[in-house]
């Protein structure tokens, strides 16, 4: 067992929203559900696609990034619950990672690392790509969440 970390995009899918209709239809087809033309009464047995979650990024044992999220989105509580990540928080993380990318020795200024430890360049590059996708999804109305599990 170890630290698994996820950045996820979530979006509410309103039943009468023409913009999200193709998404609802595709998900319904994938799970073998075709909604009736009219929803009869308040039949709780009917399935309805009401939201979508997409994994934007996944890390394994990237402790410095995990501690950054705990301190910046979870108020210091490392409790494995999903935490909302605002646009400003994503931008702050991106700025700090770009600084580390330019000057690897600056990692300890922004991230909890052992003294003189630098972040792996591949992890930094991957995370910057993930943040780019997450910000693009935010612009399209998706909410971004960070969660981890031990």
MARBA-3410 file (N, C-alpha, C, O; in Angstrom, 1 decimal):
150
0.8,-1.2,0.0,0.0,0.0,0.0,0.9,1.2,0.0,2.0,1.2,0.5 ~ 0.4,2.3,-0.5,1.1,3.6,-0.5,0.2,4.7,-0.9,-1.0,4.6,-0.9 ~ 0.8,5.8,-1.1,0.1,7.0,-1.4,-0.4,7.1,-2.9,0.5,7.1,-3.8 ~ -1.7,7.1,-3.1,-2.2,7.3,-4.5,-2.9,8.6,-4.5,-3.7,8.9,-3.5 ~ -2.7,9.4,-5.5,-3.2,10.8,-5.5,-3.9,11.0,-6.9,-3.5,10.6,-7.9
-5.1,11.8,-6.8,-5.9,12.0,-7.9,-6.3,13.4,-8.1,-6.6,14.1,-7.1 ~ -6.3,13.9,-9.3,-6.9,15.2,-9.6,-8.1,14.9,-10.5,-7.9,14.3,-11.5 ~ -9.3,15.2,-10.1,-10.5,14.9,-10.8,-11.3,16.1,-11.2,-11.4,17.1,-10.4 ~ -12.0,16.0,-12.3,-12.9,17.0,-12.8,-14.3,16.4,-12.6,-14.6,15.3,-13.1 ~ -15.2,17.2,-12.0,-16.6,16.8,-11.9,-17.5,17.8,-12.4,-17.3,19.0,-12.4
-18.6,17.3,-13.1,-19.5,18.2,-13.6,-20.9,17.7,-13.4,-21.2,16.5,-13.7 ~ -21.8,18.6,-12.9,-23.2,18.2,-12.8,-23.8,18.2,-14.2,-23.5,19.1,-15.0 ~ -24.6,17.2,-14.5,-25.2,17.1,-15.8,-26.7,17.3,-15.7,-27.4,16.3,-15.3 ~ -27.2,18.5,-15.9,-28.6,18.8,-15.8,-29.4,18.0,-16.8,-29.0,17.9,-17.9 ~ -30.6,17.4,-16.4,-31.4,16.6,-17.3,-31.9,17.4,-18.5,-32.3,16.7,-19.5
-32.1,18.6,-18.4,-32.7,19.4,-19.5,-31.7,20.3,-20.2,-32.1,21.2,-20.9 ~ -30.4,20.1,-20.0,-29.4,20.9,-20.6,-29.0,20.4,-22.0,-28.4,19.3,-22.1 ~ -29.3,21.1,-23.0,-29.0,20.6,-24.4,-27.5,20.5,-24.6,-27.0,19.6,-25.4 ~ -26.7,21.3,-23.9,-25.2,21.2,-24.1,-24.7,19.9,-23.5,-23.7,19.4,-24.1 ~ -25.2,19.4,-22.5,-24.7,18.1,-21.9,-25.5,16.9,-22.4,-25.2,15.8,-21.9
-26.5,17.1,-23.2,-27.3,16.0,-23.7,-26.4,14.9,-24.4,-26.6,13.7,-24.1 ~ -25.5,15.2,-25.2,-24.6,14.2,-25.8,-23.8,13.4,-24.8,-23.6,12.2,-25.0 ~ -23.4,14.1,-23.7,-22.7,13.4,-22.7,-23.6,12.4,-21.9,-23.2,11.3,-21.7 ~ -24.8,12.9,-21.6,-25.7,12.0,-20.9,-26.1,10.8,-21.8,-26.2,9.6,-21.3 ~ -26.3,11.0,-23.1,-26.7,9.9,-24.0,-25.5,8.9,-24.2,-25.8,7.7,-24.1
-24.3,9.4,-24.3,-23.2,8.5,-24.4,-23.0,7.7,-23.1,-22.7,6.5,-23.2 ~ -23.1,8.3,-22.0,-23.0,7.5,-20.7,-24.1,6.5,-20.6,-23.9,5.4,-20.2 ~ -25.3,6.9,-20.9,-26.5,6.0,-20.9,-26.2,4.8,-21.8,-26.5,3.7,-21.4 ~ -25.7,5.0,-23.0,-25.5,3.9,-23.9,-24.4,3.0,-23.3,-24.5,1.8,-23.5 ~ -23.4,3.6,-22.7,-22.3,2.8,-22.1,-22.7,1.9,-21.0,-22.2,0.8,-20.8
-23.8,2.3,-20.3,-24.3,1.5,-19.2,-25.5,0.7,-19.6,-26.1,0.1,-18.7 ~ -25.9,0.9,-20.8,-27.1,0.1,-21.3,-28.4,0.7,-20.8,-29.4,0.0,-20.6 ~ -28.5,2.0,-20.7,-29.7,2.6,-20.2,-30.2,3.6,-21.3,-29.5,4.5,-21.8 ~ -31.5,3.5,-21.6,-32.2,4.4,-22.5,-33.3,5.0,-21.7,-34.3,4.3,-21.3 ~ -33.3,6.4,-21.4,-34.3,6.9,-20.6,-35.7,7.0,-21.4,-35.7,7.1,-22.6
-36.8,6.9,-20.6,-38.1,6.9,-21.3,-38.3,8.3,-21.9,-37.7,9.3,-21.4 ~ -39.2,8.4,-22.8,-39.5,9.7,-23.5,-40.0,10.7,-22.4,-39.6,11.9,-22.4 ~ -40.8,10.2,-21.5,-41.3,11.1,-20.4,-41.1,10.3,-19.1,-41.3,9.1,-19.1 ~ -40.6,11.0,-18.1,-40.4,10.4,-16.8,-41.7,10.3,-16.1,-42.3,11.3,-15.7 ~ -42.2,9.1,-15.9,-43.5,8.9,-15.2,-43.4,9.2,-13.7,-42.8,8.4,-13.0
-44.1,10.2,-13.3,-44.1,10.5,-11.9,-42.8,10.7,-11.2,-41.9,11.3,-11.8 ~ -42.7,10.2,-10.0,-41.4,10.3,-9.3,-40.8,8.9,-9.1,-40.5,8.5,-8.0 ~ -40.7,8.2,-10.2,-40.3,6.8,-10.1,-38.8,6.7,-9.8,-37.9,7.0,-10.7 ~ -38.5,6.4,-8.6,-37.1,6.4,-8.1,-36.3,5.3,-8.7,-35.0,5.3,-8.6 ~ -36.9,4.3,-9.3,-36.2,3.2,-9.9,-35.5,3.6,-11.3,-34.7,2.8,-11.8
-35.9,4.7,-11.8,-35.3,5.1,-13.1,-33.9,5.7,-12.9,-33.7,6.5,-12.0 ~ -33.0,5.2,-13.7,-31.7,5.8,-13.7,-31.7,7.1,-14.4,-32.5,7.4,-15.3 ~ -30.8,8.0,-13.9,-30.6,9.3,-14.6,-29.2,9.7,-14.4,-28.7,9.7,-13.3 ~ -28.5,10.0,-15.5,-27.1,10.5,-15.4,-27.2,11.9,-14.8,-27.8,12.8,-15.4 ~ -26.6,12.1,-13.6,-26.7,13.4,-13.0,-25.4,14.1,-12.8,-25.3,15.2,-12.4
-24.3,13.3,-13.1,-23.0,13.9,-13.0,-21.9,13.0,-13.6,-22.2,11.8,-13.9 ~ -20.8,13.6,-13.9,-19.7,12.9,-14.5,-18.4,13.3,-13.8,-18.2,14.4,-13.4 ~ -17.6,12.3,-13.5,-16.3,12.5,-12.9,-15.2,12.0,-13.9,-15.3,10.8,-14.4 ~ -14.2,12.8,-14.2,-13.1,12.4,-15.1,-11.8,12.6,-14.3,-11.5,13.6,-13.7 ~ -11.0,11.6,-14.4,-9.6,11.6,-13.8,-8.8,12.5,-14.7,-8.6,12.1,-15.9
-8.2,13.6,-14.2,-7.4,14.5,-14.9,-5.9,14.1,-14.7,-5.1,14.2,-15.6 ~ -5.6,13.6,-13.5,-4.2,13.3,-13.2,-4.1,12.2,-12.1,-5.0,12.1,-11.2 ~ -3.1,11.5,-12.1,-2.8,10.4,-11.1,-1.3,10.4,-10.8,-0.5,10.5,-11.7 ~ -1.0,10.4,-9.5,0.4,10.3,-9.0,0.5,9.2,-8.0,-0.5,8.9,-7.3 ~ 1.6,8.6,-7.9,1.9,7.6,-6.9,3.1,8.0,-6.1,4.2,8.2,-6.6
2.9,8.2,-4.8,3.9,8.5,-3.8,4.7,9.8,-4.2,5.9,9.9,-4.1 ~ 4.0,10.9,-4.6,4.6,12.2,-4.8,4.3,13.0,-3.6,3.4,13.9,-3.6 ~ 5.0,12.7,-2.5,4.7,13.2,-1.1,4.7,14.8,-1.1,3.9,15.4,-0.5 ~ 5.7,15.4,-1.8,5.8,16.8,-1.8,4.5,17.5,-2.4,4.0,18.5,-1.8 ~ 4.0,16.9,-3.4,2.8,17.5,-4.0,1.6,17.2,-3.1,0.7,18.1,-3.0
1.5,16.0,-2.5,0.4,15.7,-1.6,0.4,16.7,-0.5,-0.7,17.2,-0.1 ~ 1.5,17.0,0.1,1.6,17.9,1.3,1.2,19.3,0.8,0.6,20.0,1.6 ~ 1.5,19.7,-0.4,1.1,21.0,-0.9,-0.4,21.1,-1.0,-1.0,22.0,-0.6 ~ -1.0,20.0,-1.5,-2.5,20.0,-1.6,-3.1,20.0,-0.2,-4.1,20.7,0.0 ~ -2.6,19.2,0.7,-3.1,19.2,2.1,-3.1,20.6,2.7,-4.0,21.0,3.3
-1.9,21.3,2.5,-1.8,22.6,3.1,-2.6,23.7,2.4,-3.0,24.7,3.0 ~ -2.8,23.5,1.1,-3.4,24.6,0.3,-4.9,24.3,-0.1,-5.6,25.3,-0.5 ~ -5.4,23.1,0.1,-6.8,22.9,-0.2,-7.6,22.2,0.9,-8.8,22.2,1.0 ~ -6.8,21.6,1.9,-7.5,20.8,3.0,-7.2,21.4,4.3,-7.4,20.8,5.4 ~ -6.8,22.7,4.4,-6.5,23.4,5.6,-5.6,22.5,6.6,-5.8,22.6,7.8
-4.7,21.8,6.0,-3.8,21.0,6.8,-4.3,19.7,7.3,-3.6,19.0,8.0 ~ -5.5,19.3,6.9,-6.1,18.0,7.4,-5.9,17.0,6.3,-6.5,17.0,5.3 ~ -5.1,16.0,6.6,-4.8,14.9,5.7,-5.7,13.8,6.0,-5.4,12.8,6.6 ~ -7.0,13.9,5.4,-8.0,13.0,5.8,-8.6,12.2,4.6,-9.6,11.6,4.7 ~ -8.0,12.2,3.5,-8.3,11.5,2.3,-9.7,11.8,1.7,-10.2,11.1,0.8
-10.3,12.9,2.1,-11.5,13.4,1.5,-11.2,14.2,0.3,-10.1,14.8,0.2 ~ -12.1,14.2,-0.7,-11.9,15.1,-1.9,-12.0,16.5,-1.4,-12.9,16.9,-0.6 ~ -11.1,17.4,-2.0,-11.1,18.8,-1.6,-11.2,19.6,-2.9,-10.4,19.3,-3.9 ~ -12.0,20.6,-2.9,-12.2,21.5,-4.1,-10.9,22.2,-4.3,-10.3,22.7,-3.4 ~ -10.6,22.4,-5.6,-9.4,23.1,-6.0,-9.8,24.3,-6.8,-10.3,24.1,-8.0
-9.7,25.5,-6.3,-10.1,26.7,-7.1,-9.2,27.0,-8.2,-8.1,26.5,-8.3 ~ -9.7,27.9,-9.1,-8.9,28.4,-10.2,-7.6,29.0,-9.7,-6.5,28.8,-10.2 ~ -7.7,29.9,-8.7,-6.5,30.5,-8.1,-5.5,29.5,-7.5,-4.3,29.7,-7.6 ~ -6.0,28.5,-6.9,-5.1,27.5,-6.3,-4.4,26.8,-7.4,-3.2,26.5,-7.3 ~ -5.1,26.4,-8.5,-4.4,25.7,-9.6,-3.3,26.7,-10.2,-2.2,26.2,-10.6
-3.7,27.9,-10.3,-2.7,28.9,-10.9,-1.5,29.1,-10.0,-0.3,29.1,-10.5 ~ -1.7,29.1,-8.7,-0.6,29.2,-7.7,0.3,28.0,-7.8,1.5,28.1,-7.8 ~ -0.3,26.8,-7.9,0.5,25.6,-8.0,1.3,25.6,-9.3,2.5,25.2,-9.3 ~ 0.7,26.0,-10.4,1.3,26.0,-11.7,2.5,27.0,-11.6,3.6,26.7,-12.1 ~ 2.3,28.2,-11.0,3.4,29.1,-10.9,4.6,28.6,-10.1,5.8,28.7,-10.5
4.3,27.9,-9.0,5.3,27.3,-8.2,6.1,26.2,-8.9,7.3,26.1,-8.8 ~ 5.3,25.4,-9.6,6.0,24.3,-10.3,6.9,24.8,-11.5,7.9,24.3,-11.8 ~ 6.4,25.9,-12.1,7.2,26.5,-13.2,8.5,27.1,-12.6,9.6,27.0,-13.3 ~ 8.4,27.6,-11.4,9.6,28.1,-10.8,10.6,27.0,-10.5,11.8,27.1,-10.7 ~ 10.1,25.9,-10.0,10.9,24.7,-9.7,11.5,24.1,-11.0,12.6,23.7,-11.0
10.7,24.2,-12.1,11.2,23.7,-13.3,12.4,24.5,-13.8,13.3,24.0,-14.4 ~ 12.3,25.8,-13.6,13.4,26.7,-14.0,14.6,26.6,-13.1,15.7,26.7,-13.5 ~ 14.3,26.4,-11.8,15.3,26.3,-10.7,15.0,25.2,-9.8,14.4,25.5,-8.7 ~ 15.4,24.0,-10.1,15.1,22.8,-9.2,15.5,23.0,-7.8,14.8,22.4,-6.9 ~ 16.5,23.8,-7.5,16.9,23.9,-6.1,15.8,24.7,-5.3,15.9,24.8,-4.1
14.9,25.4,-6.0,13.9,26.2,-5.3,12.7,25.4,-4.7,11.8,25.9,-4.2 ~ 12.8,24.1,-4.9,11.6,23.2,-4.5,11.3,23.4,-3.0,10.1,23.4,-2.7 ~ 12.3,23.5,-2.2,12.0,23.6,-0.8,11.3,24.9,-0.4,10.8,25.1,0.7 ~ 11.4,25.9,-1.3,10.6,27.2,-1.0,9.1,27.0,-1.1,8.4,27.7,-0.4 ~ 8.7,26.1,-1.9,7.3,25.9,-2.2,6.7,24.6,-1.7,5.5,24.5,-1.5
7.5,23.6,-1.6,7.1,22.2,-1.3,7.8,21.7,-0.1,9.0,22.0,0.2 ~ 7.1,20.8,0.7,7.7,20.2,1.8,8.6,19.1,1.3,8.2,18.0,0.8 ~ 9.9,19.3,1.3,10.9,18.3,0.9,12.0,18.3,1.9,12.2,19.2,2.7 ~ 12.8,17.2,1.8,13.9,17.1,2.7,14.9,18.2,2.2,14.9,18.6,1.1 ~ 15.8,18.6,3.1,16.8,19.6,2.8,17.6,19.2,1.6,18.0,18.0,1.5
17.8,20.1,0.7,18.6,19.9,-0.5,17.9,18.9,-1.5,18.6,18.5,-2.5 ~ 16.7,18.5,-1.2,16.0,17.6,-2.2,15.3,18.4,-3.3,14.8,19.5,-3.0 ~ 15.4,17.9,-4.5,14.7,18.5,-5.6,13.6,17.6,-6.0,13.6,16.4,-5.7 ~ 12.6,18.2,-6.7,11.5,17.4,-7.3,12.0,16.7,-8.6,12.7,17.3,-9.3 ~ 11.5,15.6,-8.8,11.8,14.9,-10.1,11.3,15.7,-11.2,10.1,16.1,-11.3
12.1,15.9,-12.2,11.8,16.7,-13.4,10.6,16.1,-14.1,9.7,16.9,-14.6 ~ 10.5,14.8,-14.3,9.4,14.2,-15.0,8.1,14.4,-14.2,7.0,14.6,-14.8 ~ 8.1,14.3,-12.9,6.9,14.6,-12.1,6.4,16.0,-12.2,5.2,16.3,-12.4 ~ 7.4,16.9,-12.3,7.0,18.4,-12.4,6.4,18.6,-13.8,5.4,19.2,-13.9 ~ 7.0,18.0,-14.9,6.5,18.2,-16.2,5.1,17.6,-16.4,4.2,18.2,-16.9
5.0,16.4,-15.8,3.7,15.7,-15.9,2.6,16.5,-15.2,1.5,16.7,-15.7 ~ 2.9,17.0,-14.0,2.0,17.8,-13.2,1.6,19.1,-13.9,0.4,19.5,-13.9 ~ 2.5,19.7,-14.6,2.2,20.9,-15.3,1.2,20.6,-16.4,0.3,21.4,-16.7 ~ 1.4,19.5,-17.1,0.4,19.1,-18.2,-0.9,18.8,-17.6,-2.0,19.2,-18.1 ~ -1.0,18.2,-16.4,-2.2,17.9,-15.8,-2.9,19.2,-15.4,-4.2,19.3,-15.6
-2.2,20.1,-14.9,-2.8,21.4,-14.5,-3.3,22.2,-15.7,-4.4,22.8,-15.6 ~ -2.6,22.1,-16.8,-3.1,22.7,-18.0,-4.5,22.2,-18.4,-5.4,22.9,-18.7 ~ -4.6,20.8,-18.4,-5.9,20.2,-18.7,-7.0,20.6,-17.7,-8.1,20.9,-18.0 ~ -6.6,20.6,-16.4,-7.6,20.9,-15.3,-8.1,22.4,-15.5,-9.3,22.6,-15.3 ~ -7.2,23.3,-15.8,-7.6,24.7,-16.0,-8.5,24.8,-17.2,-9.5,25.6,-17.2
-8.3,24.1,-18.3,-9.1,24.1,-19.5,-10.5,23.6,-19.1,-11.5,24.1,-19.6 ~ -10.6,22.5,-18.3,-11.9,22.0,-17.9,-12.6,22.9,-17.0,-13.8,23.1,-17.1 ~ -11.9,23.6,-16.1,-12.5,24.6,-15.3,-13.2,25.7,-16.2,-14.3,26.2,-15.9 ~ -12.5,26.1,-17.2,-13.1,27.1,-18.1,-14.4,26.6,-18.8,-15.2,27.5,-19.2 ~ -14.5,25.3,-18.9,-15.7,24.8,-19.5,-16.8,24.4,-18.5,-17.8,23.8,-18.8
-16.6,24.8,-17.2,-17.6,24.6,-16.2,-17.5,23.4,-15.3,-18.3,23.1,-14.5 ~ -16.3,22.7,-15.4,-16.1,21.6,-14.5,-15.5,22.1,-13.2,-14.7,23.1,-13.2 ~ -15.8,21.4,-12.1,-15.1,21.6,-10.8,-14.0,20.6,-10.7,-14.1,19.5,-11.1 ~ -12.9,21.1,-10.1,-11.7,20.3,-9.9,-11.5,19.9,-8.4,-11.7,20.8,-7.5 ~ -11.2,18.7,-8.2,-11.1,18.1,-6.8,-9.8,17.3,-6.7,-9.4,16.7,-7.6
-9.1,17.5,-5.5,-8.0,16.6,-5.2,-8.4,15.6,-4.2,-9.1,16.0,-3.2 ~ -7.9,14.4,-4.3,-8.1,13.4,-3.2,-6.9,12.5,-3.3,-6.2,12.3,-4.3 ~ -6.7,11.9,-2.1,-5.6,10.9,-2.0,-6.1,9.7,-1.2,-7.0,9.8,-0.4 ~ -5.4,8.6,-1.3,-5.7,7.5,-0.4,-4.4,6.8,-0.1,-3.5,6.8,-0.8 ~ -4.4,6.2,1.1,-3.2,5.6,1.6,-3.4,4.1,1.6,-2.6,3.3,2.0
END
